[in-house]
Amino acid sequence: METTNDIAPQDEEMPSDKVADLVEYIVCGLVDDEDAVSLDVTDGAEGSLIEVTCSESDAGRVIGRKGRTIKAIRTLARALGQRVGTSVEVEVVG
């Protein structure tokens, strides 16, 4: 469970960090191998991109049947992003 932020200094919390914490909490609840989960947060002018990396065997659980689970995670992430004032995209990198 590793979260990295490419642009922001480590001592300053970005709005995208709150969204990344939520995404990490949800994903870790779904997978069998929590140690294989890592998040890569990239903040840009347009918004933030959160890339979720997990083991290949758990990628299907995160994506869900017909993509329903990842769609729900994206909806929650976008809703929280809107509340903290940032645009958010979530991608799964199996």
Backbone hydrogen bonds in HBPLUS format (Angstrom, degrees):
<---DONOR---> <-ACCEPTOR-->    atom                        ^
c    i                          cat <-CA-CA->   ^        H-A-AA   ^      H-
h    n   atom  resd res      DA  || num        DHA   H-A  angle D-A-AA Bond
n    s   type  num  typ     dist DA aas  dist angle  dist       angle   num
A0039-LEU N   A0002-GLU O   2.63 MM  37  5.96 164.4  1.65 164.6 170.1     1
A0004-THR N   A0039-LEU O   3.13 MM  35  6.57 149.7  2.22 147.6 156.0     2
A0041-VAL N   A0004-THR O   2.85 MM  37  5.90 167.3  1.86 164.0 166.0     3
A0006-ASP N   A0041-VAL O   3.20 MM  35  6.60 158.0  2.25 168.2 174.6     4
A0017-ASP N   A0014-MET O   3.00 MM   3  5.34 148.1  2.10 108.0 117.4     5
A0018-LYS N   A0015-PRO O   3.26 MM   3  5.75 136.6  2.46 108.6 117.4     6
A0020-ALA N   A0016-SER O   2.85 MM   4  6.08 156.2  1.91 148.3 155.5     7
A0021-ASP N   A0017-ASP O   2.92 MM   4  6.11 149.6  2.02 142.1 149.7     8
A0022-LEU N   A0018-LYS O   3.17 MM   4  6.46 153.7  2.24 142.3 148.4     9
A0023-VAL N   A0019-VAL O   2.96 MM   4  6.26 165.2  1.98 155.2 158.7    10
A0024-GLU N   A0020-ALA O   2.87 MM   4  6.00 163.3  1.90 149.9 154.7    11
A0025-TYR N   A0021-ASP O   2.98 MM   4  6.13 156.8  2.03 144.5 150.8    12
A0026-ILE N   A0022-LEU O   3.02 MM   4  6.30 161.7  2.06 154.1 158.2    13
A0027-VAL N   A0023-VAL O   2.91 MM   4  6.07 173.2  1.91 157.8 160.0    14
A0028-CYS N   A0024-GLU O   2.93 MM   4  5.93 164.3  1.95 149.4 154.2    15
A0029-GLY N   A0025-TYR O   3.25 MM   4  6.36 137.1  2.45 134.7 144.9    16
A0029-GLY N   A0026-ILE O   3.13 MM   3  5.24 130.2  2.39  97.2 110.6    17
A0030-LEU N   A0027-VAL O   2.96 MM   3  5.16 143.7  2.10 103.6 114.7    18
A0031-VAL N   A0027-VAL O   3.18 MM   4  6.41 149.6  2.28 158.3 165.5    19
A0036-ALA N   A0033-ASP O   3.22 MM   3  5.71 152.3  2.30 110.4 117.7    20
A0037-VAL N   A0034-GLU O   3.17 MM   3  5.43 162.0  2.21 108.4 113.9    21
A0038-SER N   A0053-THR O   2.88 MM  15  5.20 151.5  1.96 146.5 152.7    22
A0053-THR N   A0038-SER O   2.82 MM  15  5.20 173.1  1.82 165.7 166.6    23
A0040-ASP N   A0051-GLU O   2.94 MM  11  5.09 153.8  2.01 140.8 149.4    24
A0051-GLU N   A0040-ASP O   2.95 MM  11  5.09 169.2  1.97 142.0 145.0    25
A0042-THR N   A0049-LEU O   2.87 MM   7  5.13 164.1  1.90 151.5 157.0    26
A0049-LEU N   A0042-THR O   2.87 MM   7  5.13 156.8  1.92 143.2 151.0    27
A0044-GLY N   A0047-GLY O   2.78 MM   3  5.26 154.6  1.85 152.9 161.7    28
A0048-SER N   A0087-SER O   2.69 MM  39  6.04 164.4  1.71 157.8 161.5    29
A0089-GLU N   A0048-SER O   2.92 MM  41  6.32 143.1  2.06 150.3 162.1    30
A0050-ILE N   A0089-GLU O   2.83 MM  39  6.13 166.1  1.85 162.5 167.2    31
A0091-GLU N   A0050-ILE O   2.91 MM  41  6.29 161.8  1.94 158.4 162.1    32
A0052-VAL N   A0091-GLU O   2.78 MM  39  6.11 169.9  1.79 165.7 167.3    33
A0093-VAL N   A0052-VAL O   2.69 MM  41  5.77 175.6  1.69 158.5 160.0    34
A0058-ASP N   A0055-SER O   3.02 MM   3  5.36 137.2  2.21 105.9 117.7    35
A0059-ALA N   A0055-SER O   3.07 MM   4  6.30 126.0  2.38 146.0 161.2    36
A0061-ARG N   A0058-ASP O   3.02 MM   3  5.23 124.9  2.33 101.7 115.9    37
A0062-VAL N   A0058-ASP O   3.14 MM   4  6.51 153.3  2.21 152.6 160.1    38
A0063-ILE N   A0059-ALA O   2.93 MM   4  6.16 158.2  1.97 152.1 158.2    39
A0064-GLY N   A0060-GLY O   2.78 MM   4  5.71 159.9  1.82 141.8 148.8    40
A0070-ILE N   A0063-ILE O   3.21 MM   7  4.74 165.3  2.24 120.8 117.7    41
A0067-GLY N   A0064-GLY O   3.14 MM   3  4.96 160.9  2.18 118.0 113.7    42
A0068-ARG N   A0065-ARG O   3.22 MM   3  5.91 167.6  2.23 119.4 122.7    43
A0071-LYS N   A0067-GLY O   3.09 MM   4  6.10 148.9  2.19 142.9 152.1    44
A0072-ALA N   A0068-ARG O   3.00 MM   4  6.21 150.0  2.09 143.2 150.4    45
A0073-ILE N   A0069-THR O   2.94 MM   4  6.27 156.7  2.00 151.0 157.8    46
A0074-ARG N   A0070-ILE O   2.86 MM   4  6.04 160.6  1.90 146.9 152.1    47
A0075-THR N   A0071-LYS O   2.97 MM   4  6.19 152.0  2.05 141.7 149.4    48
A0076-LEU N   A0072-ALA O   3.01 MM   4  6.29 162.5  2.04 151.5 155.1    49
A0077-ALA N   A0073-ILE O   2.89 MM   4  6.09 160.2  1.93 151.2 157.4    50
A0078-ARG N   A0074-ARG O   2.85 MM   4  5.99 160.9  1.89 150.1 155.0    51
A0079-ALA N   A0075-THR O   2.99 MM   4  6.14 154.8  2.05 144.7 151.9    52
A0080-LEU N   A0076-LEU O   3.00 MM   4  6.24 164.8  2.02 152.0 155.2    53
A0081-GLY N   A0077-ALA O   2.82 MM   4  5.93 155.4  1.88 144.9 153.1    54
A0082-GLN N   A0078-ARG O   2.88 MM   4  6.05 149.3  1.98 144.1 151.2    55
A0083-ARG N   A0079-ALA O   3.20 MM   4  6.49 148.0  2.30 139.6 147.8    56
A0083-ARG N   A0080-LEU O   3.06 MM   3  5.02 117.2  2.47  93.7 109.3    57
A0084-VAL N   A0080-LEU O   3.01 MM   4  6.35 147.4  2.12 151.1 159.7    58
A0085-GLY N   A0081-GLY O   2.87 MM   4  5.90 110.9  2.35 136.6 153.3    59
A0086-THR N   A0081-GLY O   2.74 MM   5  4.96 176.4  1.74 143.8 144.9    60
